[in-house]
Amino acid sequence: MLRPTVLSLVLACAVSFSSSAVVIENGMPILWAHTAGQLTDLPIQNGILTPEPWHYLHRMSLYRLMIAATDPFMGSMGTNATDSPMWGLPLQLGWTLTSGRLADPTGATTCGLQTGDTMCISPQSWWGCVNYFASVLPFLSAAQQGFMGAGVQVRMQAPAGAEDFCTTYADCAARYPDAMAKWDAFFTGLKTAAESPLPENEKKDSILGLYWEAQMTSTYASAACNAKQSYYSSPEVSFAKSWLNSAEYVSAAHFQSNLEKSVMFILPLPGRVLQEGDIAPNIADMSQDENHTLSVFSWMNSMNNILGGTLVRLWRKSMCSVTTREKGREMLEQLLLNPSFATSTFLSIVTGMSTSC
């Protein structure tokens, strides 16, 4: 576990054999086997847990530890060991690693590059910054709520260039009170749901609702990363914005981002950082699936902007019950994974569904 010295070859192979996203290795997120299986595998100083979130294996370890700690409360998600909605997060982190999105976009260092430290997450990376809010914040909340054991204290390491990131629960709660409150609500809600007499499908929907509320408040808090978009090409910035916009649909539908379903949605994401001149669906070195995903993301974001935010509002309004959210999840799968599913069909169905709520 946590052996970075043997990993550059694994990573180089993963990147070189495919232009599309690589997110799975032996059925698990990339380099999962090298992450911390228990708290004591991470650095501890003066009795305080001190992970280094700018090291890929440390950040991935936060997910592994959170998933293990919350699994006993995830019975309503299903019978598989990978049914927790939290699996989407490590898969997403793995995709940002293998697609080169965690590397230093300024070119000033070799952080995250094959020629440098492949496990380094650059503080200048917009993707690494946004992910900080979806990894460090929930981990600090989970520890605060007792999921890592009684009295466990955590302080994240802050290397040079990352001093402006919050590092403790108190620090993050002071700077991003909404996000931390929602993660606290999710973790306490897990315990409450475990003791609830509600039917399993209602428990599941409730937990997913709390989870996505926390996810989205973390996403909104990550607006603190916006200045870092200036380091990227205009196609990459457009994709980043449409990627954020897609979360509005996924969250409102209470998508169960378990390992199996998350892989389906992450595999078609672009396997490299977009450059000037990359225009989907005609990017020559990208697969048909990657080009399709980029086109759909772009359409959803453009349509919402043209309509002044109406598409997202209509979608949220239509996701008003367990039943409509189930239909919504099916529609998203069709839209993103079935190239023959017309965007006009999506628009008309959403409009119809919103009037029935």
HUQUISUL-V418790 format. One record per backbone hydrogen bond with DSSP energy under -0.5 kcal/mol. NH is the residue of the N-H (numbers start at 1). CO is the residue of the C=O. E is the energy in kcal/mol with one decimal. If there is no record, write none. Layout:
BEGIN
nh:NH co:CO e:E
nh:NH co:CO e:E
END
This chain:
BEGIN
nh:2 co:34 e:-6.0
nh:4 co:2 e:-0.6
nh:6 co:3 e:-1.0
nh:7 co:4 e:-1.5
nh:11 co:7 e:-2.4
nh:12 co:8 e:-2.7
nh:13 co:9 e:-2.4
nh:14 co:10 e:-2.2
nh:15 co:11 e:-2.3
nh:16 co:12 e:-2.5
nh:17 co:13 e:-1.8
nh:18 co:15 e:-0.8
nh:21 co:267 e:-0.9
nh:21 co:269 e:-0.9
nh:23 co:21 e:-0.5
nh:25 co:28 e:-3.4
nh:28 co:25 e:-1.5
nh:30 co:23 e:-1.0
nh:32 co:29 e:-2.2
nh:34 co:31 e:-1.6
nh:35 co:32 e:-1.9
nh:41 co:38 e:-2.1
nh:42 co:39 e:-2.2
nh:45 co:48 e:-2.8
nh:48 co:45 e:-2.0
nh:49 co:153 e:-2.7
nh:50 co:43 e:-3.0
nh:53 co:51 e:-0.7
nh:55 co:52 e:-1.9
nh:56 co:119 e:-3.7
nh:58 co:55 e:-0.5
nh:59 co:55 e:-2.5
nh:60 co:56 e:-2.9
nh:61 co:57 e:-1.7
nh:62 co:58 e:-1.5
nh:63 co:59 e:-1.1
nh:64 co:60 e:-2.1
nh:65 co:61 e:-2.7
nh:66 co:62 e:-2.1
nh:67 co:63 e:-2.9
nh:68 co:64 e:-2.1
nh:69 co:65 e:-2.1
nh:70 co:66 e:-2.0
nh:71 co:67 e:-1.7
nh:73 co:70 e:-2.1
nh:74 co:71 e:-2.1
nh:77 co:74 e:-2.1
nh:78 co:75 e:-1.1
nh:83 co:80 e:-1.3
nh:87 co:84 e:-1.5
nh:88 co:85 e:-1.1
nh:88 co:257 e:-1.3
nh:89 co:86 e:-1.1
nh:90 co:86 e:-0.7
nh:91 co:87 e:-1.5
nh:92 co:88 e:-1.9
nh:93 co:89 e:-2.3
nh:94 co:90 e:-2.3
nh:95 co:91 e:-2.1
nh:96 co:92 e:-2.1
nh:97 co:93 e:-1.7
nh:98 co:94 e:-2.5
nh:99 co:95 e:-2.0
nh:100 co:97 e:-1.6
nh:101 co:96 e:-1.8
nh:102 co:96 e:-1.0
nh:103 co:100 e:-0.7
nh:104 co:111 e:-2.3
nh:105 co:103 e:-0.6
nh:107 co:104 e:-0.7
nh:112 co:117 e:-2.2
nh:113 co:110 e:-2.2
nh:116 co:113 e:-1.6
nh:118 co:116 e:-0.9
nh:120 co:117 e:-1.6
nh:121 co:54 e:-2.8
nh:122 co:102 e:-2.8
nh:122 co:120 e:-0.6
nh:125 co:122 e:-1.5
nh:128 co:101 e:-0.5
nh:129 co:125 e:-2.2
nh:130 co:126 e:-2.8
nh:131 co:127 e:-2.2
nh:132 co:128 e:-1.2
nh:133 co:129 e:-0.9
nh:133 co:130 e:-0.8
nh:134 co:131 e:-1.0
nh:135 co:132 e:-1.0
nh:136 co:132 e:-1.6
nh:137 co:132 e:-1.1
nh:139 co:135 e:-1.8
nh:140 co:136 e:-2.6
nh:141 co:137 e:-2.1
nh:142 co:138 e:-2.8
nh:143 co:139 e:-2.5
nh:144 co:140 e:-2.1
nh:145 co:141 e:-2.2
nh:146 co:143 e:-1.5
nh:147 co:142 e:-2.5
nh:149 co:146 e:-1.1
nh:152 co:149 e:-1.3
nh:155 co:49 e:-2.9
nh:156 co:167 e:-2.8
nh:157 co:51 e:-3.0
nh:162 co:159 e:-2.2
nh:165 co:162 e:-1.6
nh:172 co:168 e:-2.8
nh:173 co:169 e:-2.8
nh:174 co:170 e:-1.7
nh:175 co:171 e:-1.8
nh:176 co:172 e:-3.3
nh:180 co:176 e:-2.3
nh:181 co:177 e:-2.3
nh:182 co:178 e:-2.1
nh:183 co:179 e:-2.2
nh:184 co:180 e:-2.5
nh:185 co:181 e:-2.1
nh:186 co:182 e:-2.0
nh:187 co:183 e:-2.5
nh:188 co:184 e:-2.6
nh:189 co:185 e:-2.0
nh:190 co:186 e:-1.7
nh:191 co:187 e:-1.1
nh:192 co:188 e:-2.0
nh:193 co:189 e:-2.8
nh:194 co:190 e:-1.7
nh:195 co:191 e:-0.8
nh:195 co:192 e:-0.8
nh:196 co:193 e:-1.2
nh:202 co:199 e:-0.5
nh:203 co:199 e:-2.2
nh:204 co:200 e:-2.8
nh:205 co:201 e:-2.0
nh:206 co:202 e:-2.3
nh:207 co:203 e:-2.8
nh:208 co:204 e:-2.5
nh:209 co:205 e:-2.1
nh:210 co:206 e:-2.2
nh:211 co:207 e:-2.6
nh:212 co:208 e:-2.6
nh:213 co:209 e:-1.9
nh:214 co:210 e:-2.0
nh:215 co:211 e:-2.4
nh:216 co:212 e:-2.6
nh:217 co:213 e:-2.1
nh:218 co:214 e:-2.0
nh:219 co:215 e:-2.1
nh:220 co:216 e:-2.6
nh:221 co:217 e:-2.2
nh:222 co:218 e:-1.5
nh:223 co:220 e:-1.5
nh:224 co:221 e:-1.7
nh:225 co:222 e:-2.4
nh:226 co:223 e:-1.8
nh:228 co:225 e:-2.3
nh:229 co:226 e:-2.1
nh:230 co:227 e:-1.3
nh:231 co:228 e:-1.5
nh:232 co:229 e:-1.9
nh:233 co:274 e:-0.5
nh:237 co:233 e:-2.3
nh:238 co:234 e:-2.5
nh:239 co:235 e:-2.3
nh:240 co:236 e:-2.7
nh:241 co:237 e:-2.4
nh:242 co:238 e:-2.2
nh:243 co:239 e:-2.6
nh:244 co:240 e:-2.1
nh:245 co:241 e:-2.2
nh:246 co:242 e:-2.0
nh:247 co:243 e:-0.8
nh:247 co:244 e:-0.7
nh:248 co:244 e:-0.5
nh:248 co:245 e:-1.3
nh:249 co:245 e:-0.6
nh:249 co:246 e:-0.6
nh:250 co:246 e:-2.0
nh:251 co:247 e:-2.6
nh:252 co:248 e:-1.7
nh:253 co:249 e:-1.6
nh:254 co:251 e:-1.6
nh:255 co:250 e:-2.1
nh:257 co:255 e:-1.4
nh:258 co:256 e:-2.4
nh:259 co:82 e:-2.3
nh:262 co:258 e:-2.4
nh:263 co:259 e:-2.1
nh:264 co:260 e:-1.2
nh:265 co:261 e:-1.4
nh:266 co:262 e:-2.2
nh:267 co:263 e:-2.7
nh:268 co:264 e:-0.5
nh:269 co:266 e:-1.9
nh:273 co:99 e:-0.6
nh:278 co:275 e:-2.1
nh:279 co:277 e:-0.8
nh:282 co:279 e:-2.1
nh:284 co:282 e:-0.9
nh:286 co:283 e:-1.8
nh:291 co:287 e:-2.5
nh:292 co:288 e:-2.4
nh:293 co:289 e:-2.6
nh:294 co:290 e:-2.5
nh:295 co:291 e:-2.1
nh:296 co:292 e:-2.7
nh:297 co:293 e:-2.8
nh:298 co:294 e:-2.2
nh:299 co:295 e:-2.4
nh:300 co:296 e:-2.8
nh:301 co:297 e:-2.2
nh:302 co:298 e:-2.8
nh:303 co:299 e:-3.1
nh:304 co:300 e:-1.9
nh:305 co:301 e:-2.2
nh:306 co:302 e:-3.0
nh:307 co:303 e:-2.1
nh:308 co:305 e:-1.5
nh:309 co:304 e:-3.7
nh:310 co:307 e:-0.9
nh:313 co:309 e:-1.9
nh:314 co:310 e:-3.3
nh:315 co:311 e:-2.4
nh:316 co:312 e:-2.8
nh:317 co:313 e:-2.5
nh:318 co:314 e:-2.3
nh:319 co:315 e:-1.3
nh:320 co:318 e:-1.4
nh:325 co:321 e:-2.3
nh:326 co:322 e:-1.5
nh:327 co:323 e:-1.9
nh:328 co:324 e:-2.5
nh:329 co:325 e:-2.2
nh:330 co:326 e:-1.7
nh:331 co:327 e:-2.4
nh:332 co:328 e:-2.2
nh:333 co:329 e:-1.9
nh:334 co:330 e:-2.0
nh:335 co:331 e:-2.9
nh:336 co:332 e:-2.6
nh:337 co:333 e:-2.4
nh:338 co:334 e:-1.9
nh:339 co:337 e:-0.7
nh:341 co:338 e:-2.1
nh:342 co:340 e:-0.7
nh:346 co:342 e:-1.5
nh:347 co:343 e:-2.2
nh:348 co:344 e:-2.2
nh:349 co:345 e:-2.4
nh:350 co:346 e:-2.5
nh:351 co:347 e:-2.1
nh:352 co:348 e:-2.1
nh:353 co:349 e:-2.9
nh:354 co:350 e:-2.3
nh:355 co:351 e:-1.0
nh:356 co:352 e:-0.7
nh:356 co:353 e:-0.9
nh:357 co:354 e:-0.7
END
